[in-house]
C-alpha cells in the first residue's frame, strides 16, 4: 500500500512511452489492446496527435480474443494494414490482457515479417511500468533493428541526440533549441531520437562520434550503439550554467570513448539529499537542472527521481523514490520545490513551488507553464524565480 497514489497522478504508462518514441519514425505501431484505448496512448499522452499523422493502431481485442487467443485474426489484420500503408517497420506492443494470457509476440512478429517483408519487432510493454520503461525499450529496438551497419562511417564532431520525446520535453521548439546549442559549439547533428526528427538520419546513427542522452529513455539505445559501433555516451541536458560541463564531456568522450555523466559527478554528495531546493522529475533532466542550480546558487540541491530507468543515471541511490509517501518524506525540510504543479499536495507546508510542467505526469493540465529548458532566456527566468524564492 505504500505505493498507492491518492493525492497525485501516476506517470504515463509504458505503452504510451513506446508509442511516443516511435511516433515520427514512419513505422506502424500496433498495440494489442481493447478498442477505445488508442485515445489514452495518443490524444491524452501525445502532443503531436492533432497536427501530425502517425500509424498507431489498436488491435480491438475483445472478450473472445482474450479467452481463446485468436492470433490468426491479429496477424491477418496487421498484414492487411501493412500491405495498404507500406510502413518502414512494424512494432508490436503488449498490454495487460495479452500479457496475462501469455501471447507469443515473438512468434507473431516472425509470422508477420514473413508475410510482409517488413522489419517487425516486439516491444515488451505490459501496462505495469511507466513511460520511461516503454520508450527505453522502443529506442533500444530501433538501435538494434533500424540502424544500418552500412552507414556506420564515423563523422568527426557528430552527435546523436537520444531520448528526446514530448513526454519529457513538451514545449514546441525544444528540439530545435537543443540542436542550435550543439551546432553553435561546433557539433553536427547525426540524428535526433526522436522529436521533429528525420527517420533517415536515425538509420545512419552508427556514424556518430558520440551520443548525447538527454533523458533516461535514451540510455538503452546508447548501450546498444556502443556495443554495435563503439559510440560513447554522455548523459546530461545542456541547461544554464551546466551547459559547459556537457559540452566539455562530449569533447572528452569523443576523444577517449568513455561514458560520462557530468551532472551525477557534480551533485553526487551526501549534502545533496539535504538541500533546501528540491527538484522532482526524470533522472537526467532533474539531475541536469540540479547541477545548473548548484553552480549558480552555490548550495546543494536535492534530486527526487520517481520515474523508472537505469540506476546508473540516478545521481545518488537515496534519490530513487517509489510511491507517494516516500516522495512526501523526501521533501521534508525543502523550502523550494521545483516540480510539476500537481506535486503541490506533497510539498511541505510553507514551501514555495516553482512550476515545471511535465507532460508525462500531468498531460495538458498546466501546459501553459511548460518551459523550454534549452532556451537560455527561458531557463534563466526559471533560475531567477528559484533564486528569488531562496533569498
HELIX and SHEET records of a PDB file:
HELIX    1   1 UNK A   14  UNK A   22  1                                   9    
HELIX    2   2 UNK A   38  UNK A   39  1                                   2    
HELIX    3   3 UNK A   40  UNK A   44  3                                   5    
HELIX    4   4 UNK A   63  UNK A   68  1                                   6    
HELIX    5   5 UNK A   71  UNK A   85  1                                  15    
HELIX    6   6 UNK A   96  UNK A  101  1                                   6    
HELIX    7   7 UNK A  105  UNK A  116  1                                  12    
HELIX    8   8 UNK A  131  UNK A  145  1                                  15    
HELIX    9   9 UNK A  149  UNK A  151  5                                   3    
HELIX   10  10 UNK A  174  UNK A  184  1                                  11    
HELIX   11  11 UNK A  199  UNK A  203  1                                   5    
HELIX   12  12 UNK A  205  UNK A  207  5                                   3    
HELIX   13  13 UNK A  216  UNK A  218  5                                   3    
HELIX   14  14 UNK A  219  UNK A  229  1                                  11    
HELIX   15  15 UNK A  240  UNK A  242  5                                   3    
HELIX   16  16 UNK A  243  UNK A  256  1                                  14    
HELIX   17  17 UNK A  262  UNK A  267  1                                   6    
HELIX   18  18 UNK A  270  UNK A  273  5                                   4    
HELIX   19  19 UNK A  283  UNK A  297  1                                  15    
HELIX   20  20 UNK A  311  UNK A  313  5                                   3    
HELIX   21  21 UNK A  317  UNK A  319  5                                   3    
HELIX   22  22 UNK A  324  UNK A  330  1                                   7    
HELIX   23  23 UNK A  341  UNK A  346  5                                   6    
HELIX   24  24 UNK A  359  UNK A  362  1                                   4    
HELIX   25  25 UNK A  367  UNK A  369  5                                   3    
HELIX   26  26 UNK A  376  UNK A  389  1                                  14    
SHEET    1   A 4 UNK A  55  UNK A  58  0                                        
SHEET    2   A 4 UNK A  28  UNK A  31  1                                        
SHEET    3   A 4 UNK A  89  UNK A  93  1                                        
SHEET    4   A 4 UNK A 119  UNK A 123  1                                        
SHEET    1   B 4 UNK A 188  UNK A 193  0                                        
SHEET    2   B 4 UNK A 158  UNK A 162  1                                        
SHEET    3   B 4 UNK A 210  UNK A 213  1                                        
SHEET    4   B 4 UNK A 232  UNK A 235  1                                        
SHEET    1   C 4 UNK A 301  UNK A 304  0                                        
SHEET    2   C 4 UNK A 277  UNK A 280  1                                        
SHEET    3   C 4 UNK A 336  UNK A 339  1                                        
SHEET    4   C 4 UNK A 352  UNK A 355  1                                        
END                                                                             
